[in-house]
Amino acid sequence: MPATSDRLDLRLSTTDKDRLRRAAALAGVSVAAFVREAAVREADTVLAHPLEARTGSLATRLRGRATTRLSTDEIMRLTRGA
């Protein structure tokens, strides 16, 4: 990747920073490279699917509901447009 003069600073909790360090180490890349690639990949996804980015993906809408019994109407509402 070509060097640039643009810089992005962000604040992270110690827990989040540790998670990024561990993940980057497992991937065999620097933390900066890991975060840059993840951010660019997510940006590409949002740009390709802007409506889904605003309404949330089906997985996001269903997250945390795996143990909840849903009615047919609620399932239809959550999956409509998916």
QUIDAUR-V247745 format. One record per run of one state. SS is the DSSP state (A for helix, B for strand, O for the rest). FROM is the first residue (numbers start at 1). TO is the last residue. If there is no record, write none. Layout:
ss:from:to
SS:FROM:TO
SS:FROM:TO
This chain:
ss:from:to
O:1:13
A:14:27
O:28:30
A:31:48
O:49:49
A:50:55
O:56:57
A:58:62
O:63:71
A:72:79
O:80:82
